[in-house]
Amino acid sequence: MTKKTLTQDEATQLLTSATTKGVLTPQTQSMVTGNLGPLVLAGAAGKDLEDLEASDVTLVTVLIDASSSIADRRLEGAVREGQNALIDAFSGARERDSILLACWTFNEAAKVLHSYVPVDEATRLDAQNYRGGGATSLYDTWCDALTANVAYAQRLRDGGTPARSVVVIVTDGEDVGSKRNAGHCARLSRDLLASELFTLAFVGVGTDVDFEAVAKAMGVPAGCVLVQKDATPSGLRRAFQLVSRSAIRASQGKIAPGVAAGFFTT
């Protein structure tokens, strides 16, 4: 499998194409192009066009909180188990060949564990690549991951392969330390949802934060917000099960993208 990496110029051209096709407004394009760094370029990498087997694809991006509160709550093991079970669920789905999966982790800085690859090539979480510690750059991670997704999805579409996107962020806290704010997130979210090519979802774990308010401020539709108040290993595993089930339904076309999406409704 060949994984295409992007230069900054190539990513800029793809974002320009996305703007021309109505995925981004010129104002939002200007905002995200100003933050094209190594992280976004790494996140925008993925399976090369000639290696695609499916005639259309669903890009699933999972963004996982790896802050100190996850460790303090002794949830690291449950996160690993939940994400690995999600990979297993995708592997067993009829649509597995049309799903490309990306996984990011984040604390005060985000990390691309892997960009868009077939499910069988996804990296499983373990004690070496996933440990809790640090703050929660919620807003920066959201903006960077969505920008990376827009670039890679546009490369597929420009090459003749239709692509829908599902982006889910899982966190047990509110933002601490981001350079961007909720308004930046909302502007980007609003554009992508209006294109009706994207499903954006938010999972909040625990009761310390008004996650519905945080998600709303970031532009995530109410039907795509899950609050798992039970911040225990079993509660977190249940949340990941809901994410995998809903993402598979989205890949089947049973969940419509855009503002009206009900990602967590069955």
N, C-alpha and C positions, 0 to 999 in steps of 0.2 A: 504494500500500500504506500503510495506516494502522498506525502503531506505537504501541501503548498504553503510556503511562508510568504509574507507580504512585506514590501518595503513601505516606508511612509508615503512615498509618492503614489504607489499603487492603492494604498488604503484611501488616500485623499480622492483619487479618481473614482473609486467605488462609492464613496460617500457622495460625491458629486452626481454620480449616476443615480443613486438612491433619491437624491433631491429632485433630479430631473423626472424620475418616475413617480414622484409624489409620496415617497416614504418619509422623507424629512422636509421640513420647511427650510428655506435659506438661512433663517435666523438660527435654527437648531443645528444645521450643518456647520455654521460658523462656530457655534459653541463647542461642538464635539471635536471638530478638526483642530481646535486649539489645545486639545489634550491627547493628541496621538503620540503615545510613547511606546516603549518596548512592551509594556503590559498589554495594551490594546492590540498591538501587532501580533503578539504571541496568541492572544485569544482569538484573533481573526484567522488564524491558520486552520487548515482542515484538509480533509480528503480531496484529492485532485479530481477534476471533472471527469477525466477519462476512466477513473477507477469507480465511479458511481454505478451501482447495479440497478437502483430504483429509478423510475421515470419521474418521480417527485419525492421530496424528502421532508421530514420534520426534524428541525434542529432543536434539541432539548438542551438547555443550559441550566445547570444547578449550581447555585451560589450558596456556600455553606459557611456559616459563622464559626470561626475558630478562635474566639476571644477568650479571655481568662474566665469569664463567667461560665462558659461551657465546662471548663475544667473544674471550677469551684462547685458546680452542681453535679459533678461526676457523670457527665453526659457524653464524654468523648467516645466511650465504647458503643453507646447507643447510636451516635452519629455514624460511626464506621459501619455498624451493622445495618442501619437504615439505608445508607447510600449503596452498600453492597447488595442489599436485597432489592433495591430499585434496579440495579444493573441486571440482576437475575430475572426480575419481572420483565424487563425489556427483552432479554434474551429469549424468553419463552413466548413472547408475543408474536402473532402472525405477521405484524408489521415490522419486525425487527430489521429487515434489510433496508427499510426506508427511514430508519431513525439514526441520526448522528448525534452523539452525546458529547457535551463539554462539561467539565467540572472545575469550578474555582473555589478556593477557600479564602477567607479574609479575616484579619484582625485589624491592626493599625495599617496594614498594607495587604493588598490582595495578591494572590498567587494563582496562576493558571496551572492546575494539576495536569490537565490535558485539554487540548482544543478539540475540534469536531472530528470524531472518529467513530467507526462502527461500534456497536455495543460490545462485541466480543473483544475489542481492543481497548476498552475503557480501563483506566487504572483503578484498582480497588483501594479503598482506604485502609491503612494500618497504622500502627503506633509510630512508624517512621515518617509517614507523609501527612499525618493529621494529629496534631496536638493543640490543645487550647492554651492561649496566652496572649496578653496584650489587649488593645482597645478594639473599637468596632467601627471601621470605616464604611458604614452602610451606604451612604450616598455616593461616595467615590466609586465603590465597587459596582453599584447599580449602573451608573453612567458609563463606566469603562466597559462593563460586560455587554451592555446593550449596544454600545458603539461597535464593539468587536463583532457582535452578532449581525448587525446591519451590514457591515462590510462583507463578511463571509456569505451571508444570504444573498446579497446583491451580486456577488461573483457567480454564484450558482444560477441566479435568474438571468444574468447577462449571458451566461453560457447555454441558456435554453432549458434549465432544470427548475421547475417551480419549487418553491421552498416556503414552508410555514415555520414559524418560530414559537417556541414555548420557553419562557424564562421564569424560573422560580427561585426566590431567595428565601433562605431559612435562617432565622436569627432568634436569639433569646434576649436581645437588648436593642436600645435605640442608638442612633449615631453618636459616635464620639471621635472627633478629630478629622473629619473629612474637610477637604478644601471646598468642595461644592456643597450646596444646600438642597433642601427638599424641593425648592422651586426649580432648580436645574433638572432634578429627576422628573418632576411633573411635566416639564416642557418636552423632554425627550419621550416620556411615556405617552403623552397626548398625541404626538405625531405618529408614533408606531401603532397605537391602537386605532387611530383614524385610518391608517392604511389597510386595516382589516387583514393583515398578514401576521400579526403578532398576538400571542396570549401572554399576559404578564400576571404573575401570581406571587403572593407573599404568605409566608408561614411564620407566625410569631409564637414563641414558646414561653410559657410562664405568665405570671400576672403582674410583674413589676412595671410593665409598660402598656400604654394604651395602643396596642398594635394596629387596631382598626384606624385610629387617627393617624398614626405614622404612615401606614400604607396609603391612606387617602391623600395625605400631603405629597406622597411620592407619585401619585397618579395611577395607583392600582385600583381597578374597579372593585366594588364591594363584593361581588360574587366570586372574586378571585382571591379572597383573603381568608385564611384559616388561622384561628387562634386556638392553639393547643395549650389550655391552661394547666394541664397536668405536666409539669416540667420534670418528668421522671423518665428513665430509660424506656419503659413500656409506652408512655405517652408519645415520646419522640419517635419510636419505631412506628406507631400508628400513623403519625403525621407523614412519615416517608412512604408508608403504604398508600395513603390517599394521594400523595403526589404522583407516585408511579401509576396508579390506576387512572387518575385523571389525565396524565400525559399520554398514556396509551389511547384513551378515548379521543384525545385531541388529534392524535396521529391518524385515527380512523375517520376523522371528520365529524365526530359526534358532538364536539364542542366547537362552536363557532368562535373564531378569533374576534378581537376588537373589544370595544367598550362593553358590549352586552354579554360577553362571555361569562358563563357560570362554571368556572373551572372546578370548584369544589362542590357543585351540586350534582346530584345523580338523578 
